[in-house]
Amino acid sequence: MSTVAAASFPLGAGTTLAELAQDPHPRLARLREREPVSWLPELDGWLVTRRDLALSVMRDAATFTVDDPRFSTAQVVGPSMLSLDGDQHARHRDPFTAPFRPREVRDGFASFIERETDRLVTALRPAGAGELRRAFAGPLAVAVVTEALGLTGTTPDTVLTWYDAIVRSVSDITAGHEAGAVGTTAYAQLRTAVEATVADRGGASLLVSAAGHLSVPEVASNAAVLMFGGIETTEAMITNALLHLLRHPDQLALVRADMGLLDGAIEESLRLEPGAAVVDRYATRDTVLGPATIREGDLVTVSLTGANRDPAVFPDPDRFDVRRENARLQLAFAHGPHYCLAAHLARLETRIALQHLLERLPDLCLDPDHPTAPHGLVFRKPPALHVLWDAGAGQGGPPVVR
C-alpha cells in the first residue's frame, strides 16, 4: 500500500497495535464510524470494524480466504480445517462435526464438565481467595479438550505442554519472527499420540472416527487446531464472563436472582470481549469493500471486537446488559464456513463453570488489591483474575445445571 493510499485512511495510519492490544474500544469505535474498512500500516493490512462488512468478508470464502502461505497456524501444524477453504475445508471439517452438535455435546460432555468443575471448585473453596484464570478456567478448558480428543496415553498436563509450545511458535510467526523448535517438537509428539490413538481401533474416539475419512497427518493437524481453540478461547470465555459479572454488581444480582439469565450474560460477555478479537483473511482478487479498494493478496483482518459493538445493531453498545435481547447476534464464534466448530461445547462449559462458581463460592467478588482488564491483540483475556469469597459460609452441594 502506497503512502498516498495510506493517507486516505488517517485514522488507520494513526492506529497502533499496542493501542489495539491494551484498550481497543475507543479507537475501534472511531474507525467503525469514519473508516469502517481502514488501512493500518502497523498491521500491513486492512481492518474491518463494521458488522455488516465483517459478515460480508467471513461469508465470502471465495474472495476472502484463509488458504494462504502467510497463515501462521498452518506453518506450524500443516493444513487443517482452520487454514483451508472450499471442498478441502469441508473434507477436513465434516468428520469432526457430529460430536459437536447441541444434543451430542450435552450427552457426551455435560457429566464430565460437571465432575471436573466440582473437583476444581471444591479444591479452591477453603482458601477464600484465588486466581481463577490459571487455577480454574485454564485447567477446566484443558481437561475438557483432553477428554474430547481422547488421545491415548496423555494427561491434561501433557496436552497443556503441547499447547503452550505450539502457541509460542504461532505467536512468533505472527510477530514476524522465526518460530523456535519447541513448537515443532511439541507437534511431533502430538502427532505420535494421534497415531497411537488411531491405531487403537477398539477405542471410541473422535480421532479414530475422523481417521476413517482423513489421513493420520490430517487428523493430527485438526487435533492441534481443536486443542488450540478449545483451550485458548474457552479459557478466555470463562474468565471474561466472570470479570464482566463481577464488575457489574447490578447485573450479577439479576443473574443470582434468576439463573435463567446466565446464558444471556455469557452471550453479552462474548459480544463485549470476544476471546478471539480478530480473524484474518487474504483477498483472492481485486475487490471493493465499503469505502476501500482491496487488491489481490492483501491481508484483510476482521475485528470481531469492533463488529460486536456496532451501534447499528446493538444500542448503547458499550453497556453490559444480561437482558439484551439480541446478544446472540454477536460474532465471537466468527461466521460463515469457519464458524467455530465447538461453539456449543464452549457455551455449555462456560455455563456450568459460572454456575458452580456463583453458587458455591459465597460473596464472590473481585480482589481490589489486584485490578485487572482484558489484554491482547489477537486473543483477549485478563492476564490474571484475582477474586475473594467467604470460605466460612455454609457449604452447599454442587448445583444442578438445567
Disulfide bonds with the S-S distance in Angstrom:
none
